[in-house]
Amino acid sequence: MQFHGEWVESIEQGREEASAAWAVPGSRICIGRYRCTVRYVGSIEGQKGLWVGIEWDDVSRGKHDGTHEGKRYFSCRRQGDACATFVRYAKLREHDVAFGKSLEKAISERYKTVEPSVREVVGAEEAALTAQCDGSLTQAGLSGMMISGLAVTPLVKSFMRNVRSLDLSDNLISSWRDVITLVSSLQNLKVLDLSKNMFDFTEIEGGPCNNLETLVLNNCVIENCKALEYIDAVFPKLKELYVYNNNVFSGVFSGVPSDVPGRTWTFSELNLVDIGGNTIKSWSTIAQSFGHLPNLRSLLVENNKIQSIDMQSMMDKGQFPSLEHLNVGGNCISNWESIQQLSCLRSLTELRFSRNPLCGDDTLRDRIQVIGRIKSLKWVNGSDISHAERRDSELAFLRRLDSFVPTKANLDSLLEIRIQYLENQYHVERNSSGRVGGPTSLGSGMIHIRLSCGSKLVEKRVPRSLTVNKLKMVVQKLTGVKAQDQVLILCRESDSSPASAEVISSEGTRELSFFSAVNGGDWHIRVEKGDTQSQLTLISEQEARMQTQEEDMRAIRAEEERLMKTRHDA
């Protein structure tokens, strides 16, 4: 027999359950300003009333992992973290909870659409919101609008039919199936940002969608690389994939999902991957996952926990055949042998490696090491490498090799090959102790230079230690142009651009070895006759070019910092 109090309590709980129809496990809601996912709705043993189990996006708000007094009621996406809480439904008033809105409603609010053919534009947004429902809108920004449903209504389809870039980041979207349906409906869509949403990637139905080229899934709490397989299955034409700040590699990218036979999963057209901030510890995980991609040109793996890089043992597998840009900044790399391993990447032209333990306070010294070790690089840490800088850095690398590599035993095969190349390039020999470099080896020997003055061409061998002032006397004897009237311009024959020419007339005490005027077939010195004013003009023009290059480098660094901050804040 049920007592009156129990009967009343049963009725109240029934009413709560009916009013809590919105609380469906898996739905995304916002309580106050904190976002979460509903994981459980029901009773709790030993407790009265209806309870809602939620997993907070902000882990610090959690108290447990879905268990109460030893009994598990639900599991969280982030296993092992205390990111969950039970909330009594009676305290969870609807006015405190944002249940999300439809895509159509968000479009109406953001773009002031009152019906499919009419849209009002008001206030300061007028310039930005001039596209009408005739489909002229090509970029749509709907970030942070509490969107939970992506139903493709007639208004959505009409209004967004020509949209090429869509930002749906920082919303309450949870259905991967809805994403697929939306992309399939918007055939002109190329770029989709879904950052700060959370999805269940077990829903593989739908697709393929061949229109999407760029997908951004930063900060989506992706806990398993299985998601990559689903993404490749649905969007086979992707060119750029961003999955920054997740934990994608809790498993290893398998290549072919067992549940979909007869289909290869190779990201065959992917040329950029951002897997930064994914707590990756092993370079082999990255190589196994992406090393086989034929068109991968840019790989961003910053802010992981990689300790070393081994490329040499994998080159027989043809790893990273097209990789040009690599960012390994902010990892745990503490040895220069790992940087040397990157010389195996024949297509590599840009490297970012700052914020690793191997980096010291002397950024110039680090830069010299990288340039000296890797021949193919054209950019290091966001700034380009000029012909003059490469020459000077390679010479400095040889000069300082004793400090860079303390003992000969530390010369691995890749470094030995590189040193031999530089020795031949700059006519440097090992000293009597068998060590490479040292000031005496670079200051000795003869070099072959070509002097051109008008139509007159003279070839001569001179000491590397010859200063510019003494060279002027040699030039005066060979060409008849007085030393005080000479304008000496060091040129690279293979590059006729003004930026590659260097006026050395004012560098009177510099030795030729400083400029590395080597092998007449590559470098030559052009002799022009001019007064002091003309020389000053040439030097001023050269300094102006250098100043412009420096300003360009500063602008590049500033833009890089801005983009990094934007991406990390996303």
N, C-alpha and C positions, 0 to 999 in steps of 0.2 A: 504494500500500500504506500502510495506516495504522499508524503506530508505536504501541508499547504506551502511552506517555505520553499521546499524543493520544487513544487509545481510552479510557483511564481518564477523561480530562478530559471526553470526549463523554458518557460514562455519567453522570458527576457533574452535568453541566449538564442532562441529561435528567431526573435526579432532582429537581434544583432547579426545573425548569419544571413538573414534576408537582406538587410541594409548593407552588408559587406560584400555584395555580389561583385563589386569592383576589384576586390582583393584576390585576384587570380594569381596563383604561383607562377612566377616568371615575368609578371608585369613590372614595369618601371614606374616609380612614383617619386615625388619630391616632398619631403616633410620639412616644412619651414624652408630653409635654404640648403638642406642636405639631401642628396640623392641616394636612392637605394633601390633594391630589387626585392619584391615580395617572394619569399621562399616557402612559406607555410601559413595556412589559415585553419584554425581549429582549436581544440581544447588542449590543455596541458595537465598531465596527471598531478593531482594534488592541488590544482589551482581552479578558481571559479571563473566563469565567463569565457568569452571568445578571445583568442590571442592571435596576433599576426607576427610571424617570424620574418625578419628582414635582414638582408645583407647590405651593409653600408658601403658606399663607394669610398668614403673616408674611413680607412681601417681603424683609425684611432678612436672612433665612436663605438666600436664593437666591444662586447663583453664575453662572448663565447663563440664556438664554431657550429652552432646549431644543436647543441645538446643541453639537456636540463636534468640535473641530478642523475647523471649517468645514462640517460636515455636520449638517443638521437632522434630528432624530429625532422631535420633536413640537413643537406650538405651545401656548403658554399663553393663558389667558383674558385676562390683563392684558398685552396686546401692548406691547412696548417696555420692559418691566421685567425685570430680572434676578432672577426669582423662582423659578427651577427648580434642581434638583440631580439628579445621578445617584447612586444608592445601590446598592452591590453587595448582591445578595440574601443572600449568605452572612452579611453583617453585620446584615441586617434580620431578626432573630429574631422569631418570632411572639409571644413573651412581651413584646417591646418595642412591639408594634403592637396598637392597638385597632381591630378591624375593624367596630365598630358592632354594634348589636343591633336586634331587631325591635320594633315598636311594642307588640306584645303583651307581650314580656318587660319593656319599660320600664314599662308599666302595672302588671304584677305586682310589680315591684320598688318602684315609687313608692307604690302603694296596697295593697301586701301582699296581693294577690289570689292565692289558691292554687288556685282553680278557679272557673268561671264564676258559681257561686252562693254562694261563700264568700269573705269577705275579713277578714283580721285587722288590727286597728289597734293600734299599740303606742306606748308612750312619750308624749313631748310632742306628737306629731302627732295624738293622738286626736281633739281637737276639730276639726281641719281635715280629717280623713279619715273622716268619719262616713257618707259616701254609700256605699250598697251597690250590688251589681251589679244591683239592680232598676231602674237607670237614673235614680236621683235626682241623680246628679252633673251639675251645670250648668257648672262651670268646672274645667278640667283644666290643671295645670301640669307640663309634662314638659321643661322647659328644661335643657340641659346634660347629657343622659342618654345621649349617644353613639348616638342612634337613627339607623340608616341605612336601614331598611326600613319601609314603611308598609302592609304587607299587612293587609287588613281581614278578620281572622279572626272566627269567631263570638263570641269573648270581647270583642274590640275593639268589634264592632258592638253587642253587648248592653250592655257597660259604659258606652259613650260615646253611646248613642243619643239622650240628651237634653242632651248637652253643647252649650252655646251659645258658650262662649269657650275656645279651645284654644291653649296656648303651646307651640310646638315649636321655639323659638329655640335657637341655639347647639348644634346637633346635627350629624350627618353626612349629612343628607338631600341627595340630588342629583337625584332623578328628579321632574321636573315632572308627568309622567304619573301617578306614584303620588299626588301631591298632589291632582290632579283626581279620582282614584278615591276617595280618602279623603273629600274634601268631598262628593262625590256620594252617598256612603254615609251620611253624617251629616247628615240633612236639617234638623236643628234648629241646625246650626252657623252662627253669625253672625259671629264674630270669630276670625281665625286669624293668629297671629304666627309667621313663618318667618325672622325675623332671624338673621343669622350662619349661614346655610346657603348653598350654591352650587348653582345650577340651570342646566340646559341648556334654554333657552327655544325650541329648535327643535321640541320635541315639542308640537304643537298639537292632537293627537287628544284627543277627549273633550269633555265639557261640552255645552251650557252648564250651569253650576251657578247656579241662581237664588236659592239660599239665603244665600250669603255676602254680608255687607254691609261688613265691615272687613278689610283685608288689610295686614299689616305685613311689609315686605321690607327693613328697614334693614340696612346692612352686608352685602350679599349679592354684592358685586362684579358688579353688573349693568352691563355695558359698552356696551349698545346700547339705544336706545329701542324697538327691535323688541319687546322684552319687554312694553312697555306695550300693544302691539297684541294680543299673546297673552293678556295678563291681561284686557283688555276683552272678548276673544272668549269666554273661559271663564267670567268672572264679570261678566255684563252688569248686575247689580243692585248693584254696589259703590257704597257711599256714602262710604267713607273709604279712601284709599290712602296708605301711608307707604313711601317709597323713599329714606330719608335715607342720606347717605354712600355713594353709589354713583357711577357715572359714566354715568348713563342717557342723557344727551344727546350721545353721540358721533355720533348722526344726528338727524334731525328727525322728530318724530312725523308719520307720513305720512297718517293719517286712515283710509285704506282699504287693507289689505294686498292686493297684487296676486294672491296665491295663493289668496285666498278671495273670489271675486267675488259680488256681490249682497248683501253684508253691510256695514252702516255701523258704524264704530267711534268712538263719540262719548262714551263714559262718561256717558250721558244722565242718570243719577241721582247722579253723584258730587257731593258737596258739600264735601269736604275733600281737599286734596292736600298732602303734605309732600314736597318735592323739595329740601330743604336739603342742603348738603354735597356737591353734584354738580358742582362746578367750572364752573357755568354762567357765561358771561361776558356774554351778550347778553340784554336784556329781551325782544327780539323773539322769541327762541327760546321763552320762556315764553308769550308772547302767542299765537304760532302754535300751540303745543301745547295750551293750556288756555283761551285767551281766548274760544273759541266755546261752552264748556260752559254750558248754560242754568241749571243749579242749583248751580254752584260758589259757595260762600259763604266758604270759608276757604282761603287760599293761603299756604303756609309755604315761603319760599325763602331762609331765613337761611343764613349761612356759605357762600355762593357767591362769585363774583368779578364780580358785576354792577357796572358803573361808572356807568351812567346809566339813566334811565327815560324812555321816550317814549310817552305815552298819547294825546296830542292827535291825532297823525297816524293813529291806529288807531280812533278813536271812531266813524268812519263805518262801520266793520265791526261795530259793536255789541259790542265787546270787554268781557268780564267783566260781563255785565248784572246779576248777583246778588251780586257780591263784597262781603262785609261786613268780613272780617277779613284783614289782610295783614301778614306778618312779613318784612321785608327787612333785619333786623339782621345784622351781621357780614359785610357786603359791602364793595365798594370805591367806594361812592357819595360823591362829594366836592363835589357842587353842589346847592344848594337848589332849583334849577330842576326837578330830578328829583322832589323832594318836591311841588313845586307841580303837576307833571303829574298827581299822584294826585287832584287836585281834580276831574278828569274822571270819576272813579268815583263816581257819584251815590249808590250804596248803601253806600259805605265808612263804617264806624262805628268800627273799631279799627285802629290802626297801631302796629307796633313797628319802630323804625328805629335802635336803639342800635348801638354798635360799628361805625360807618361813619366814614370820614375827615371827613365834614362835621360830625360831633359834636365839640363842644369840651368843655372842663372844666366850663363853666357849663351844667349840665343844665337849669336853669330857663330860660335864654336859648333853648336849643334847643326846649324845650317851648312857649315863647311863639311861636316861629317857626312850628311845626307847627300849633298851634291857630289862629294868625292867618291862615295860608294856606289851611287846609282847613275849610270850614264844617260838613261832615257828621259830623266825628269826635266820638265820645263817650268813647273810651278812647285813651290814648297811653302806650306802653311799660308796659302792665299796670295803670295807674291811671285811674280815671274822671275825666271833666271835669265839674265842677259848673257850674251857671248862673253863679255868681259868678266862678269861674276863667275861664270863656270870656269873660265881659265884660271882666275885668281884663286877660286876655292879648291880646284884640283891641285894646284901648286901648293897651297897652304896645307891641304890634306897630306900631301907627300912630306912636306917639311915637318909637320907635327905628328907624323905616324907613330913615332916612338911613344908619345903620350896617349894617342888614341888606342894603340895596340901595344901594351907593355912588353910582351914577349913574342918571339917568333912563333912559339907554339900556338898562339892565338890566331894565327893566319889560317882561316878555313879556306877551302878550295875556291869558293866564290870570291873572297877577298883577295886571294893570291892572284886569281885571274885578272881582277880589276887593277891591282897594283902593277902587274906586268904590262897591262895595256897603257897605264899612265906613264910608266917608265919609258916605253917606246914612243909615246906621244910627245913627251917632253925631253927625251934623250937624257934620262936620269939613270945613274947606275947605283947599285948597292955599295955601301962603304966596306971597308976591310973586315968589319965584324959581322958582315952578312945582313946587317939591318938595312931597312929601306929608308930613304929620305935623309934629312940632315942638311944643314946649310951649305956644307962644302960640296956636296954632290950636285946641288942645284946652281951653285955659283960658278962651277967650272964647265969646261967644254966649249965647243964652238957652235954657232948657229948660222944657218944659211938665210940671208935676207935678200929681198929684191928692192932696189931703189929705182923709182921712176921720177923723172923730172921732164915734163913736157913729153917729147917723143923719145927722149933718151932713157934707156933702161940699162941698169948696171946690177949684176949679181955679185955678191961678195960674202965671204965667211968672216964673221967677227966674233970676238969673245962674248959669252953671255954676260959677263961682268962689265961690259962696256957701258958707260953712262951716256945719257942723251947728249950732254955737252961734248963729250969726246966723239960721239957719232956725228955731231954737227961738223966737227973738223974733218972727219972722213968724207962727209958729203961735200964739203967745200972743196976738198982736193979732187973728188971724182966729178963734180958737176960744175964747179966754178961759182956756185951761189954762196955768197958770204954767210958765215954762221949767224950773224945778227939779223940777216934778212930771210932766214929759212923758216918756213912753216912745215913742220913734219907731221904727217897724218898717217897713223897706223890703220890699215884697211884689211878687211877680209875679202878676198877676191870672189868667194862664193856668195857674198851678201853685199849688194851694192846700196843698201838702204843707208841713209845718213846716220841712223842710230848705231850702226855697226862700226862707223869710223870714229877714231879717237885722236884728238890733237895732243901730241906729246911734246911739243916744242917747249912748253913751260916747265916740263918735268926734268930740269937739267941734271939733277943729282941721281935720278932713278936709273937703275941698271936695266938693260934690255930684258933680263930674266924676269923682271917684275911684270912686264907687259907680255911675256911669252911670245916673242916674235919668232916663231918657229917655221921651218920648212917653207921656202919661197913659193912652193906651189899653192900654199894656203894663205899666207900672210905676205903683205909687202908694205913698204913705206913710200908714200907719195910725197914728193918734195915740191913745194910751191914757194914762189918768191913774193914777199910782201913786207910792208912796213909794220912797225909796232902796232899801229892802230888796227890794221887788218888782222893781225894775230889776236889782238884782244877781242875783236869782233867774233872770230871763229871760236875762241875759248868761251866767250859769252853765250854764243849759240849752243855750244856743247853743254854748258852749265844749265841753260834754259831747258834743253832736252832732258837732262838728268832731273831737273826740278819737276818737270811735267811727269816723268816716270814715277818719281817719288809721290807726287800728289795722287796719281792714278793708283799706286799701291795703297796709300792711306784710304782712298775711297773704297777700294776693294775690301780692305780689312774692316772698315766701318759697316759696309753692306753685309759682310759675312757675320759680324757680331749681331747686326739687327736681325738677320734671318735666323741665326742660332737662337736668339732670345725669343723670337716669335714662335719658332718650332717647339722650343722647350716649354713655353707658356701655354701652347695649344693643348 
